[in-house]
Structures are given as structure tokens and as C-alpha cells.
Amino acid sequence: MVKIHERKFVSCDPDKCVGCQICEYACSWTKEKAFNPMKSRIRVVRVNQIANMAVACRLCEEPACIAACPRDALTQSEETGAIIVDKDKCNGCGWCIEACDYGAIMLHPESKIVYVCDLCKDKPDGPQCIKWCPEEALTLVTSDVLAQKARIGAVKKLFQEAKAKK
């Protein structure tokens, strides 16, 4: 069993993401054999045409999506932390979609069954969104690494603010 601090998930650096959506197309082609962002397990979010960021499942330690499912259609892999959808149990009610703090669960436009990133478990070279990102904005990280990057960024910002005051 992989401990939560060792679970890797797809993370986006908003300073590098240009909103090109290639990650969405790579994902939808890999999983659905269609170039259709509505069938992607990663989504690009734009904020006021200034910031872009791709969002995928964060492999939460206590996933709200699983707790919210009234049909027990979602489980979590003990090995990877990935969310597994039992297509026979899911009726597309959407409770898991509402429960996810990251907007990482989607309802398939045709099957009306929920789906979520599985880190391209069937691909030996890993998540295709990362492989095809032209800006190298996507990486596979643990929550500990992401927290350390945030701390470094905060300290750099504090130094710049202190320097500007002199």
C-alpha cells in the first residue's frame, strides 16, 4: 500500500500553462480514441483570460467523492490511490462530482457514467497529458513535493517584496 505522502498525481504549474488544451486532447485520444476535450480526464481551467491551469484527480487521502456516492460505485486503489469507477454500479447521479473539491470527476457525455484520471495506468510511459504538454507545465508529484514548491515560491515572493521596500 502506497502512503498518502508517496502517492503521485498530475500537477500543473500555472506559470507555465498557456491553456493550449493539448493535455485534454492527448487524454481524450488515449482513453476514448477521440479528440474531444469533453471526454478528457484532465481539464484546463481559465480564470479571467489571465491564468490557466490544468486540473486532474489529486488522489485524496479520504476522498469526498467516494463518501458521497450513494451506490458505492467508487473505490480507491490501495496501491496507487487512484479512484476506480464501477460502471455497473454508477448511475450518473453526480454526487461525487459535486463532492470533489478539485472538479476532477466528470460525467461522460454519452454513457452518463462518471470518469476520472487513472494516471494512464495502461501506458508504460505514464500519463499522456504530461508526455504531450509542449510547455512542460505538467508533472507527476507527491503532495509533499507540491507543498515544498509552494513554500519556496512563498519565500521567493517575500524576498522580492522585502527587496522592493528598500
C-alpha positions in Angstrom: 0.0 0.0 0.0 1.3 3.4 -1.0 1.2 6.0 1.8 -0.6 9.3 1.0 2.6 11.3 1.0 4.1 8.9 -1.6 1.1 9.0 -4.0 1.8 10.8 -7.2 -0.7 12.8 -9.1 -0.7 15.2 -12.1 0.1 18.7 -11.1 0.1 21.9 -13.2 2.4 24.8 -12.9 0.1 27.8 -13.7 3.2 29.9 -14.6 3.9 27.6 -17.5 0.4 26.6 -18.6 -0.7 28.6 -21.6 -4.1 27.0 -21.9 -3.5 25.2 -25.2 -5.5 22.2 -24.1 -3.1 19.7 -25.7 -3.3 17.7 -22.4 -7.1 17.4 -22.9 -6.7 16.2 -26.5 -3.9 13.7 -25.5 -6.0 12.3 -22.7 -9.2 12.0 -24.7 -7.4 10.3 -27.6 -5.6 7.9 -25.2 -8.8 7.0 -23.3 -11.5 7.4 -25.9 -9.8 7.4 -29.3 -11.5 10.8 -29.9 -10.0 14.3 -30.0 -12.7 15.7 -27.7 -11.9 17.7 -24.5 -15.3 16.8 -23.1 -14.0 13.2 -22.8 -10.8 14.1 -21.2 -9.8 13.1 -17.6 -7.9 16.4 -17.2 -9.4 19.8 -17.7 -7.9 23.2 -18.4 -9.4 26.0 -16.3 -9.1 29.6 -17.4 -9.5 32.4 -14.9 -10.4 35.8 -16.4 -8.3 35.1 -19.5 -5.2 35.7 -17.4 -4.4 32.4 -15.6 -4.6 28.9 -17.0 -4.3 25.7 -15.0 -5.0 22.0 -15.9 -6.8 20.1 -13.1 -6.8 16.3 -12.5 -7.6 14.0 -9.6 -5.4 14.6 -6.6 -5.8 11.1 -5.1 -7.1 12.4 -1.7 -6.4 10.6 1.5 -10.1 10.5 2.4 -11.8 11.1 -1.0 -15.1 13.1 -0.7 -16.2 11.6 -4.0 -16.2 8.1 -2.6 -18.0 9.1 0.6 -20.7 11.0 -1.5 -21.5 8.0 -3.8 -24.9 6.5 -2.7 -24.3 3.4 -4.8 -20.8 2.5 -3.7 -19.6 2.8 -7.3 -16.3 4.4 -6.4 -13.4 2.8 -4.6 -9.7 3.8 -4.2 -6.8 1.6 -5.2 -4.7 0.7 -2.2 -1.6 0.5 -4.4 -1.8 3.8 -6.3 -4.6 5.8 -4.6 -6.4 6.1 -8.0 -10.2 6.3 -7.9 -11.8 3.3 -9.6 -15.3 3.6 -11.0 -17.6 0.5 -11.1 -19.5 1.2 -14.3 -22.2 -1.3 -13.4 -23.0 0.5 -10.1 -22.7 4.1 -11.3 -26.0 5.7 -12.4 -24.5 9.1 -13.1 -26.3 10.9 -10.2 -23.4 13.3 -9.9 -23.0 13.4 -6.1 -19.3 12.6 -6.5 -18.9 15.4 -9.0 -20.3 17.9 -6.5 -18.2 16.5 -3.6 -14.8 16.7 -5.4 -13.1 19.9 -4.3 -10.9 19.9 -7.4 -13.5 19.4 -10.1 -11.6 16.3 -11.2 -14.6 13.9 -11.8 -16.6 14.3 -15.0 -19.8 12.7 -16.4 -19.2 11.0 -19.7 -21.2 12.9 -22.3 -22.5 9.7 -23.9 -22.5 6.9 -21.3 -23.6 9.2 -18.5 -21.1 7.3 -16.2 -18.6 9.2 -14.2 -14.9 9.0 -15.0 -11.6 10.2 -13.5 -7.9 10.2 -14.2 -6.2 6.8 -13.7 -2.7 8.2 -14.4 -2.8 6.2 -17.7 -2.2 3.0 -15.8 -2.3 1.1 -19.1 0.6 3.1 -20.6 4.2 2.1 -19.9 5.3 5.7 -20.4 2.8 7.1 -17.9 0.3 9.9 -18.2 0.0 11.1 -21.8 -1.0 14.6 -20.7 2.4 15.1 -19.2 4.2 13.5 -22.2 2.5 15.8 -24.7 2.5 19.1 -22.8 4.5 21.4 -25.0 5.3 23.8 -22.2 6.3 21.1 -19.7 3.7 22.6 -17.3 2.5 19.2 -16.1 4.4 16.9 -13.8 3.8 13.9 -11.6 4.3 14.9 -8.0 3.5 13.9 -4.4 1.7 16.3 -2.0 5.0 16.7 -0.1 6.8 17.9 -3.2 3.9 20.2 -4.1 3.9 21.7 -0.6 7.7 22.3 -0.8 7.3 24.1 -4.1 4.7 26.3 -2.6 6.9 27.1 0.3 9.8 28.0 -2.0 7.5 30.2 -4.1 6.2 32.0 -1.0 9.7 32.6 0.3 10.9 34.0 -3.0 7.9 36.3 -3.1 8.6 37.5 0.4 12.3 38.3 -0.5 11.1 40.2 -3.6 8.7 42.2 -1.5 11.3 43.0 1.1 13.8 44.0 -1.6 11.2 46.3 -3.2 10.6 48.1 0.1 14.3 49.1 0.4 
